[in-house]
């Protein structure tokens, strides 16, 4: 899977909170139809066998749309299914160890809240950074807020692409203009919406405008 910063334009992160009787695969398909450029499967409370089954189903969908498929945190599962990559936080496995396990060809994303964390992640082999929370968010109870000036400083301090995450909506994403990011990562702005496909499409075009792409 070829990966470049264009894949980070509209980075969709899954959440089961808003299924309302639909399957996660159905919701992911809607997001992909709407133009999501990268998909991260995030499951914090699912047993391995069920997670594996779900990951294979979502991976197949992503491949059919030519969209990179990333697993959150679970290195063993990412390796087992040959996912396109993995995303780890500051409290998960160290980026250098993940890179050593997955090899040079997989996408490695790392969360960062400070310039120091960002520089270290790049040094340890990260392909991109997820920086946030750039706005208050309800999707992650322990999210640390990152000021827009820190976001800009991180973008200037590293040569790898940066995606902003945390509380981003259609209404506030224009505030990220000029920060140096390559895209936005969103959860509820896609998956909590009644029309997921339309939400993804609107976010994608609005992000292009904000980033002047």
FENQUI-V819891 format. One record per residue. RES is the residue in three letters. NEAR is the number of other ideal C-beta (glycine too) atoms within 10 Angstrom. Layout:
RES_NEAR ; RES_NEAR
This chain:
UNK_15 ; UNK_8 ; UNK_18 ; UNK_10 ; UNK_15 ; UNK_13 ; UNK_24 ; UNK_26 ; UNK_21 ; UNK_28 ; UNK_28 ; UNK_28 ; UNK_24 ; UNK_20 ; UNK_19 ; UNK_14 ; UNK_12 ; UNK_15 ; UNK_12 ; UNK_8 ; UNK_5 ; UNK_13 ; UNK_11 ; UNK_18 ; UNK_13 ; UNK_12 ; UNK_23 ; UNK_26 ; UNK_19 ; UNK_20 ; UNK_27 ; UNK_22 ; UNK_14 ; UNK_21 ; UNK_19 ; UNK_27 ; UNK_20 ; UNK_27 ; UNK_24 ; UNK_25 ; UNK_26 ; UNK_18 ; UNK_19 ; UNK_10 ; UNK_6 ; UNK_15 ; UNK_8 ; UNK_11 ; UNK_8 ; UNK_10 ; UNK_17 ; UNK_16 ; UNK_11 ; UNK_19 ; UNK_21 ; UNK_13 ; UNK_14 ; UNK_24 ; UNK_18 ; UNK_11 ; UNK_18 ; UNK_22 ; UNK_13 ; UNK_10 ; UNK_16 ; UNK_11 ; UNK_22 ; UNK_20 ; UNK_25 ; UNK_26 ; UNK_26 ; UNK_20 ; UNK_18 ; UNK_24 ; UNK_17 ; UNK_11 ; UNK_19 ; UNK_26 ; UNK_16 ; UNK_14 ; UNK_17 ; UNK_9 ; UNK_26 ; UNK_23 ; UNK_22 ; UNK_27 ; UNK_26 ; UNK_23 ; UNK_16 ; UNK_15 ; UNK_8 ; UNK_17 ; UNK_14 ; UNK_14 ; UNK_24 ; UNK_15 ; UNK_14 ; UNK_25 ; UNK_18 ; UNK_12 ; UNK_14 ; UNK_18 ; UNK_8 ; UNK_8 ; UNK_9 ; UNK_21 ; UNK_21 ; UNK_23 ; UNK_28 ; UNK_28 ; UNK_24 ; UNK_27 ; UNK_20 ; UNK_16 ; UNK_15 ; UNK_11 ; UNK_17 ; UNK_25 ; UNK_15 ; UNK_17 ; UNK_27 ; UNK_19 ; UNK_11 ; UNK_16 ; UNK_18 ; UNK_26 ; UNK_20 ; UNK_29 ; UNK_28 ; UNK_24 ; UNK_27 ; UNK_24 ; UNK_19 ; UNK_26 ; UNK_19 ; UNK_9 ; UNK_18 ; UNK_11 ; UNK_19 ; UNK_18 ; UNK_6 ; UNK_7 ; UNK_19 ; UNK_12 ; UNK_14 ; UNK_21 ; UNK_9 ; UNK_14 ; UNK_9 ; UNK_18 ; UNK_20 ; UNK_16 ; UNK_17 ; UNK_26 ; UNK_21 ; UNK_12 ; UNK_17 ; UNK_21 ; UNK_5 ; UNK_18 ; UNK_21 ; UNK_24 ; UNK_24 ; UNK_32 ; UNK_27 ; UNK_22 ; UNK_21 ; UNK_25 ; UNK_14 ; UNK_15 ; UNK_9 ; UNK_12 ; UNK_22 ; UNK_12 ; UNK_14 ; UNK_21 ; UNK_12 ; UNK_12 ; UNK_21 ; UNK_17 ; UNK_28 ; UNK_22 ; UNK_26 ; UNK_27 ; UNK_26 ; UNK_30 ; UNK_24 ; UNK_18 ; UNK_23 ; UNK_26 ; UNK_25 ; UNK_16 ; UNK_20 ; UNK_8 ; UNK_11 ; UNK_24 ; UNK_18 ; UNK_13 ; UNK_22 ; UNK_25 ; UNK_17 ; UNK_17 ; UNK_26 ; UNK_18 ; UNK_13 ; UNK_17 ; UNK_28 ; UNK_13 ; UNK_12 ; UNK_17 ; UNK_19 ; UNK_7 ; UNK_10
